[in-house]
Amino acid sequence: MSEIFLLLFILLYLSSFALLGRYKRRGREDYYSTDEDEVMVYRISTWLCTFSLAVSIGAVLLLPISIISNEVLIMYPNSYYVKWLNSSLIQGKVGFISFFFL
């Protein structure tokens, strides 16, 4: 089950990084800075923004995903392919999202 959470978080993190990279201001001072401290601060701030955006997107998508998975489980209760969509998966995801928000 933790593998599913890890894959979901990696997917959210990569999509957040791509989204931030698309809307990031591209100035010459960002790429040609000679001070290593400024470059490190710029990288750390980018990582923190990407992490917080990934957690926020995960929190926003939590309710629709749980509703859809519950409806799929109700429609196909004995299907082998949807047995991994159990309530402990959704509760675990709620726990991880709440942990990252605190």
mmCIF file of the C-alpha atoms, coordinates in Angstrom:
data_MODEL
# 
_entry.id   MODEL 
# 
loop_
_atom_site.group_PDB 
_atom_site.id 
_atom_site.type_symbol 
_atom_site.label_atom_id 
_atom_site.label_alt_id 
_atom_site.label_comp_id 
_atom_site.label_asym_id 
_atom_site.label_entity_id 
_atom_site.label_seq_id 
_atom_site.pdbx_PDB_ins_code 
_atom_site.Cartn_x 
_atom_site.Cartn_y 
_atom_site.Cartn_z 
_atom_site.occupancy 
_atom_site.B_iso_or_equiv 
_atom_site.pdbx_formal_charge 
_atom_site.auth_seq_id 
_atom_site.auth_comp_id 
_atom_site.auth_asym_id 
_atom_site.auth_atom_id 
_atom_site.pdbx_PDB_model_num 
ATOM 1   C CA . MET A 1 1   ? 0.000   0.000  0.000   1.00 0.00 ? 1   MET A CA 1 
ATOM 2   C CA . SER A 1 2   ? 2.866   2.395  0.694   1.00 0.00 ? 2   SER A CA 1 
ATOM 3   C CA . GLU A 1 3   ? 4.088   1.801  -2.854  1.00 0.00 ? 3   GLU A CA 1 
ATOM 4   C CA . ILE A 1 4   ? 0.840   3.235  -4.175  1.00 0.00 ? 4   ILE A CA 1 
ATOM 5   C CA . PHE A 1 5   ? 1.234   6.323  -1.969  1.00 0.00 ? 5   PHE A CA 1 
ATOM 6   C CA . LEU A 1 6   ? 4.817   6.758  -3.109  1.00 0.00 ? 6   LEU A CA 1 
ATOM 7   C CA . LEU A 1 7   ? 3.864   6.488  -6.782  1.00 0.00 ? 7   LEU A CA 1 
ATOM 8   C CA . LEU A 1 8   ? 1.015   8.962  -6.336  1.00 0.00 ? 8   LEU A CA 1 
ATOM 9   C CA . PHE A 1 9   ? 3.270   11.434 -4.543  1.00 0.00 ? 9   PHE A CA 1 
ATOM 10  C CA . ILE A 1 10  ? 5.998   11.130 -7.183  1.00 0.00 ? 10  ILE A CA 1 
ATOM 11  C CA . LEU A 1 11  ? 3.410   11.744 -9.887  1.00 0.00 ? 11  LEU A CA 1 
ATOM 12  C CA . LEU A 1 12  ? 2.054   14.783 -8.033  1.00 0.00 ? 12  LEU A CA 1 
ATOM 13  C CA . TYR A 1 13  ? 5.561   16.108 -7.373  1.00 0.00 ? 13  TYR A CA 1 
ATOM 14  C CA . LEU A 1 14  ? 6.641   15.782 -10.998 1.00 0.00 ? 14  LEU A CA 1 
ATOM 15  C CA . SER A 1 15  ? 3.464   17.399 -12.287 1.00 0.00 ? 15  SER A CA 1 
ATOM 16  C CA . SER A 1 16  ? 3.881   20.243 -9.780  1.00 0.00 ? 16  SER A CA 1 
ATOM 17  C CA . PHE A 1 17  ? 7.494   20.724 -10.836 1.00 0.00 ? 17  PHE A CA 1 
ATOM 18  C CA . ALA A 1 18  ? 6.452   20.858 -14.494 1.00 0.00 ? 18  ALA A CA 1 
ATOM 19  C CA . LEU A 1 19  ? 3.672   23.316 -13.706 1.00 0.00 ? 19  LEU A CA 1 
ATOM 20  C CA . LEU A 1 20  ? 5.988   25.596 -11.738 1.00 0.00 ? 20  LEU A CA 1 
ATOM 21  C CA . GLY A 1 21  ? 8.639   25.335 -14.434 1.00 0.00 ? 21  GLY A CA 1 
ATOM 22  C CA . ARG A 1 22  ? 6.142   26.432 -17.037 1.00 0.00 ? 22  ARG A CA 1 
ATOM 23  C CA . TYR A 1 23  ? 5.088   29.567 -15.165 1.00 0.00 ? 23  TYR A CA 1 
ATOM 24  C CA . LYS A 1 24  ? 8.452   30.428 -13.617 1.00 0.00 ? 24  LYS A CA 1 
ATOM 25  C CA . ARG A 1 25  ? 9.960   33.754 -14.582 1.00 0.00 ? 25  ARG A CA 1 
ATOM 26  C CA . ARG A 1 26  ? 12.969  33.246 -16.754 1.00 0.00 ? 26  ARG A CA 1 
ATOM 27  C CA . GLY A 1 27  ? 15.423  36.040 -16.207 1.00 0.00 ? 27  GLY A CA 1 
ATOM 28  C CA . ARG A 1 28  ? 19.133  36.166 -16.771 1.00 0.00 ? 28  ARG A CA 1 
ATOM 29  C CA . GLU A 1 29  ? 19.868  36.740 -13.103 1.00 0.00 ? 29  GLU A CA 1 
ATOM 30  C CA . ASP A 1 30  ? 18.524  33.285 -12.216 1.00 0.00 ? 30  ASP A CA 1 
ATOM 31  C CA . TYR A 1 31  ? 20.799  31.385 -14.587 1.00 0.00 ? 31  TYR A CA 1 
ATOM 32  C CA . TYR A 1 32  ? 23.967  33.456 -14.478 1.00 0.00 ? 32  TYR A CA 1 
ATOM 33  C CA . SER A 1 33  ? 24.289  34.099 -10.764 1.00 0.00 ? 33  SER A CA 1 
ATOM 34  C CA . THR A 1 34  ? 27.845  33.642 -9.558  1.00 0.00 ? 34  THR A CA 1 
ATOM 35  C CA . ASP A 1 35  ? 27.027  33.496 -5.855  1.00 0.00 ? 35  ASP A CA 1 
ATOM 36  C CA . GLU A 1 36  ? 26.573  29.890 -4.704  1.00 0.00 ? 36  GLU A CA 1 
ATOM 37  C CA . ASP A 1 37  ? 24.410  30.946 -1.745  1.00 0.00 ? 37  ASP A CA 1 
ATOM 38  C CA . GLU A 1 38  ? 21.877  32.634 -4.019  1.00 0.00 ? 38  GLU A CA 1 
ATOM 39  C CA . VAL A 1 39  ? 21.728  29.598 -6.269  1.00 0.00 ? 39  VAL A CA 1 
ATOM 40  C CA . MET A 1 40  ? 21.181  27.301 -3.255  1.00 0.00 ? 40  MET A CA 1 
ATOM 41  C CA . VAL A 1 41  ? 18.423  29.530 -1.853  1.00 0.00 ? 41  VAL A CA 1 
ATOM 42  C CA . TYR A 1 42  ? 16.760  29.628 -5.271  1.00 0.00 ? 42  TYR A CA 1 
ATOM 43  C CA . ARG A 1 43  ? 16.849  25.814 -5.555  1.00 0.00 ? 43  ARG A CA 1 
ATOM 44  C CA . ILE A 1 44  ? 15.551  25.245 -2.019  1.00 0.00 ? 44  ILE A CA 1 
ATOM 45  C CA . SER A 1 45  ? 12.692  27.694 -2.546  1.00 0.00 ? 45  SER A CA 1 
ATOM 46  C CA . THR A 1 46  ? 11.785  25.916 -5.782  1.00 0.00 ? 46  THR A CA 1 
ATOM 47  C CA . TRP A 1 47  ? 11.792  22.534 -4.013  1.00 0.00 ? 47  TRP A CA 1 
ATOM 48  C CA . LEU A 1 48  ? 9.613   23.848 -1.174  1.00 0.00 ? 48  LEU A CA 1 
ATOM 49  C CA . CYS A 1 49  ? 7.127   25.436 -3.562  1.00 0.00 ? 49  CYS A CA 1 
ATOM 50  C CA . THR A 1 50  ? 6.958   22.222 -5.570  1.00 0.00 ? 50  THR A CA 1 
ATOM 51  C CA . PHE A 1 51  ? 6.398   20.124 -2.436  1.00 0.00 ? 51  PHE A CA 1 
ATOM 52  C CA . SER A 1 52  ? 3.663   22.406 -1.102  1.00 0.00 ? 52  SER A CA 1 
ATOM 53  C CA . LEU A 1 53  ? 1.927   22.512 -4.488  1.00 0.00 ? 53  LEU A CA 1 
ATOM 54  C CA . ALA A 1 54  ? 2.012   18.704 -4.699  1.00 0.00 ? 54  ALA A CA 1 
ATOM 55  C CA . VAL A 1 55  ? 0.476   18.366 -1.224  1.00 0.00 ? 55  VAL A CA 1 
ATOM 56  C CA . SER A 1 56  ? -2.172  20.971 -2.053  1.00 0.00 ? 56  SER A CA 1 
ATOM 57  C CA . ILE A 1 57  ? -3.141  19.235 -5.286  1.00 0.00 ? 57  ILE A CA 1 
ATOM 58  C CA . GLY A 1 58  ? -3.325  15.944 -3.383  1.00 0.00 ? 58  GLY A CA 1 
ATOM 59  C CA . ALA A 1 59  ? -5.642  17.522 -0.799  1.00 0.00 ? 59  ALA A CA 1 
ATOM 60  C CA . VAL A 1 60  ? -7.885  19.006 -3.467  1.00 0.00 ? 60  VAL A CA 1 
ATOM 61  C CA . LEU A 1 61  ? -8.134  15.703 -5.350  1.00 0.00 ? 61  LEU A CA 1 
ATOM 62  C CA . LEU A 1 62  ? -8.766  13.670 -2.200  1.00 0.00 ? 62  LEU A CA 1 
ATOM 63  C CA . LEU A 1 63  ? -12.546 14.068 -2.148  1.00 0.00 ? 63  LEU A CA 1 
ATOM 64  C CA . PRO A 1 64  ? -13.229 13.388 -5.863  1.00 0.00 ? 64  PRO A CA 1 
ATOM 65  C CA . ILE A 1 65  ? -10.918 10.369 -5.877  1.00 0.00 ? 65  ILE A CA 1 
ATOM 66  C CA . SER A 1 66  ? -12.553 8.904  -2.777  1.00 0.00 ? 66  SER A CA 1 
ATOM 67  C CA . ILE A 1 67  ? -16.040 9.420  -4.216  1.00 0.00 ? 67  ILE A CA 1 
ATOM 68  C CA . ILE A 1 68  ? -15.108 7.832  -7.540  1.00 0.00 ? 68  ILE A CA 1 
ATOM 69  C CA . SER A 1 69  ? -13.378 4.868  -5.890  1.00 0.00 ? 69  SER A CA 1 
ATOM 70  C CA . ASN A 1 70  ? -16.365 4.297  -3.604  1.00 0.00 ? 70  ASN A CA 1 
ATOM 71  C CA . GLU A 1 71  ? -18.744 4.300  -6.576  1.00 0.00 ? 71  GLU A CA 1 
ATOM 72  C CA . VAL A 1 72  ? -16.522 1.874  -8.486  1.00 0.00 ? 72  VAL A CA 1 
ATOM 73  C CA . LEU A 1 73  ? -16.450 -0.453 -5.466  1.00 0.00 ? 73  LEU A CA 1 
ATOM 74  C CA . ILE A 1 74  ? -20.235 -0.314 -5.201  1.00 0.00 ? 74  ILE A CA 1 
ATOM 75  C CA . MET A 1 75  ? -20.688 -1.049 -8.908  1.00 0.00 ? 75  MET A CA 1 
ATOM 76  C CA . TYR A 1 76  ? -18.153 -3.909 -9.009  1.00 0.00 ? 76  TYR A CA 1 
ATOM 77  C CA . PRO A 1 77  ? -17.949 -5.430 -5.509  1.00 0.00 ? 77  PRO A CA 1 
ATOM 78  C CA . ASN A 1 78  ? -16.495 -8.800 -6.543  1.00 0.00 ? 78  ASN A CA 1 
ATOM 79  C CA . SER A 1 79  ? -14.132 -7.664 -9.277  1.00 0.00 ? 79  SER A CA 1 
ATOM 80  C CA . TYR A 1 80  ? -10.532 -8.769 -8.921  1.00 0.00 ? 80  TYR A CA 1 
ATOM 81  C CA . TYR A 1 81  ? -9.214  -5.610 -10.582 1.00 0.00 ? 81  TYR A CA 1 
ATOM 82  C CA . VAL A 1 82  ? -10.721 -3.118 -8.123  1.00 0.00 ? 82  VAL A CA 1 
ATOM 83  C CA . LYS A 1 83  ? -10.102 -4.876 -4.830  1.00 0.00 ? 83  LYS A CA 1 
ATOM 84  C CA . TRP A 1 84  ? -7.124  -2.592 -4.133  1.00 0.00 ? 84  TRP A CA 1 
ATOM 85  C CA . LEU A 1 85  ? -9.573  0.359  -3.907  1.00 0.00 ? 85  LEU A CA 1 
ATOM 86  C CA . ASN A 1 86  ? -10.493 -0.392 -0.325  1.00 0.00 ? 86  ASN A CA 1 
ATOM 87  C CA . SER A 1 87  ? -11.255 2.011  2.488   1.00 0.00 ? 87  SER A CA 1 
ATOM 88  C CA . SER A 1 88  ? -7.834  1.619  4.095   1.00 0.00 ? 88  SER A CA 1 
ATOM 89  C CA . LEU A 1 89  ? -6.233  3.080  0.962   1.00 0.00 ? 89  LEU A CA 1 
ATOM 90  C CA . ILE A 1 90  ? -8.396  6.201  1.199   1.00 0.00 ? 90  ILE A CA 1 
ATOM 91  C CA . GLN A 1 91  ? -7.893  6.484  4.972   1.00 0.00 ? 91  GLN A CA 1 
ATOM 92  C CA . GLY A 1 92  ? -4.147  6.123  4.524   1.00 0.00 ? 92  GLY A CA 1 
ATOM 93  C CA . LYS A 1 93  ? -4.121  8.847  1.913   1.00 0.00 ? 93  LYS A CA 1 
ATOM 94  C CA . VAL A 1 94  ? -6.097  11.130 4.241   1.00 0.00 ? 94  VAL A CA 1 
ATOM 95  C CA . GLY A 1 95  ? -3.535  10.411 6.956   1.00 0.00 ? 95  GLY A CA 1 
ATOM 96  C CA . PHE A 1 96  ? -0.582  11.238 4.722   1.00 0.00 ? 96  PHE A CA 1 
ATOM 97  C CA . ILE A 1 97  ? -2.152  14.450 3.417   1.00 0.00 ? 97  ILE A CA 1 
ATOM 98  C CA . SER A 1 98  ? -2.979  15.583 6.968   1.00 0.00 ? 98  SER A CA 1 
ATOM 99  C CA . PHE A 1 99  ? 0.541   14.729 8.104   1.00 0.00 ? 99  PHE A CA 1 
ATOM 100 C CA . PHE A 1 100 ? 2.084   16.829 5.325   1.00 0.00 ? 100 PHE A CA 1 
ATOM 101 C CA . PHE A 1 101 ? -0.219  19.763 6.052   1.00 0.00 ? 101 PHE A CA 1 
ATOM 102 C CA . LEU A 1 102 ? 0.814   19.853 9.694   1.00 0.00 ? 102 LEU A CA 1 
# 
